[in-house]
Amino acid sequence: MKQKYMVLVLFALIAASSAVSFSSYRATEWLVTQDMNQALAKTMAEQQSDVINCDTITAFNSHLQMEALRGLAVLAVDTQQGFTLHPQVSSATILGLSDQRPSMVLWTAVLLWGLFCLYHRRTTIAGLYGGLALRDGQIIDAKGCVIKLTPMQQQLMEMFMSAPSYTLTKQQICDALWPKKDDASETLYTLIRRLKPIIEQHSDLKIEVDRGRSYQLKIR
């Protein structure tokens, strides 16, 4: 798999993990809020006075339907609205109550895929250009596999990989490959046309033509 696709998969896994985690958190937050509100409503209906004491807190906790929430939710007094009560719970508590197992599975996949990407990057051959490299007179891909080329294609690719900016003029190619031919334009055209799909299949490169005057091996 090409490096850019590996990175896209990694980001997709991260996005999916975050989305699943956030969705579970918000769903749990809604359930917790509903439970605390009903518990407070029942507590205030039973309350004989406006004094908030330990019995109020005990009653509030007893009316909570979520057992895991009991003892973790608190009652806060809002003095700006006439000493009204508001149930509160920490974000950490909500996160702990939410089902994060699907998210953890995805985050594990993120970790494993990230490690694989690092391993793949470290084992990638040095000196690659767009996924190809010239090694010991052979053109190889990012996995070290030799690209099967005809002798003429091989020679042209060696010229490309050794040329400054990976650019060759038409005259340079013709002089090197067909020195005794007066006009090798059609032969060169055929060679380039057959080489293009091979290069694009095995790398991120393409052969860009500048009006038939020069040819450049360029990253897509």
Solvent accessible surface area in square Angstrom, and as a share of the most:
residue,aa,sasa,rsa
1,M,116,0.52
2,K,57,0.24
3,Q,72,0.32
4,K,98,0.42
5,Y,102,0.39
6,M,1,0.00
7,V,57,0.33
8,L,112,0.56
9,V,51,0.29
10,L,39,0.19
11,F,124,0.52
12,A,61,0.47
13,L,39,0.20
14,I,57,0.29
15,A,62,0.48
16,A,40,0.31
17,S,0,0.00
18,S,50,0.32
19,A,61,0.47
20,V,51,0.29
21,S,24,0.16
22,F,122,0.51
23,S,68,0.44
24,S,21,0.13
25,Y,41,0.16
26,R,126,0.46
27,A,58,0.45
28,T,13,0.08
29,E,54,0.24
30,W,158,0.55
31,L,94,0.47
32,V,1,0.00
33,T,56,0.32
34,Q,86,0.38
35,D,9,0.04
36,M,9,0.04
37,N,70,0.36
38,Q,44,0.20
39,A,0,0.00
40,L,24,0.12
41,A,64,0.49
42,K,94,0.40
43,T,2,0.01
44,M,80,0.36
45,A,88,0.68
46,E,93,0.42
47,Q,41,0.18
48,Q,174,0.77
49,S,55,0.36
50,D,137,0.71
51,V,94,0.54
52,I,64,0.33
53,N,66,0.34
54,C,104,0.62
55,D,107,0.55
56,T,1,0.01
57,I,84,0.42
58,T,90,0.52
59,A,26,0.20
60,F,0,0.00
61,N,27,0.14
62,S,68,0.44
63,H,43,0.19
64,L,1,0.00
65,Q,129,0.57
66,M,54,0.24
67,E,131,0.59
68,A,59,0.46
69,L,0,0.00
70,R,107,0.39
71,G,62,0.60
72,L,93,0.46
73,A,3,0.03
74,V,81,0.47
75,L,30,0.15
76,A,27,0.21
77,V,75,0.43
78,D,34,0.17
79,T,89,0.52
80,Q,171,0.76
81,Q,117,0.52
82,G,58,0.56
83,F,151,0.63
84,T,55,0.32
85,L,19,0.10
86,H,76,0.34
87,P,22,0.14
88,Q,96,0.43
89,V,29,0.17
90,S,61,0.39
91,S,73,0.47
92,A,77,0.60
93,T,21,0.12
94,I,11,0.06
95,L,86,0.43
96,G,64,0.62
97,L,48,0.24
98,S,9,0.06
99,D,65,0.34
100,Q,32,0.14
101,R,177,0.65
102,P,67,0.42
103,S,2,0.01
104,M,115,0.51
105,V,102,0.59
106,L,46,0.23
107,W,96,0.34
108,T,68,0.40
109,A,34,0.27
110,V,15,0.09
111,L,112,0.56
112,L,109,0.54
113,W,58,0.20
114,G,17,0.17
115,L,96,0.48
116,F,92,0.38
117,C,13,0.08
118,L,94,0.47
119,Y,143,0.54
120,H,32,0.14
121,R,168,0.61
122,R,204,0.74
123,T,75,0.44
124,T,38,0.22
125,I,41,0.21
126,A,78,0.60
127,G,62,0.59
128,L,45,0.22
129,Y,41,0.15
130,G,15,0.14
131,G,19,0.19
132,L,0,0.00
133,A,0,0.00
134,L,53,0.26
135,R,93,0.34
136,D,146,0.76
137,G,43,0.42
138,Q,84,0.38
139,I,0,0.00
140,I,16,0.08
141,D,20,0.11
142,A,30,0.24
143,K,140,0.59
144,G,33,0.32
145,C,73,0.44
146,V,75,0.43
147,I,5,0.03
148,K,183,0.77
149,L,32,0.16
150,T,68,0.40
151,P,117,0.74
152,M,70,0.31
153,Q,11,0.05
154,Q,35,0.16
155,Q,76,0.34
156,L,0,0.00
157,M,0,0.00
158,E,56,0.25
159,M,40,0.18
160,F,0,0.00
161,M,27,0.12
162,S,82,0.53
163,A,14,0.11
164,P,118,0.74
165,S,81,0.52
166,Y,60,0.23
167,T,47,0.27
168,L,10,0.05
169,T,59,0.34
170,K,65,0.28
171,Q,118,0.52
172,Q,96,0.43
173,I,0,0.00
174,C,16,0.09
175,D,78,0.40
176,A,46,0.36
177,L,16,0.08
178,W,31,0.11
179,P,99,0.62
180,K,198,0.84
181,K,101,0.43
182,D,155,0.80
183,D,104,0.54
184,A,4,0.03
185,S,39,0.25
186,E,127,0.57
187,T,45,0.26
188,L,1,0.00
189,Y,128,0.49
190,T,33,0.19
191,L,16,0.08
192,I,6,0.03
193,R,120,0.44
194,R,144,0.53
195,L,0,0.00
196,K,63,0.27
197,P,76,0.48
198,I,41,0.21
199,I,1,0.00
200,E,69,0.31
201,Q,132,0.59
202,H,73,0.33
203,S,4,0.03
204,D,31,0.16
205,L,0,0.00
206,K,66,0.28
207,I,7,0.04
208,E,67,0.30
209,V,62,0.36
210,D,68,0.35
211,R,207,0.76
212,G,27,0.26
213,R,148,0.54
214,S,23,0.15
215,Y,16,0.06
216,Q,55,0.24
217,L,0,0.00
218,K,80,0.34
219,I,87,0.44
220,R,119,0.43
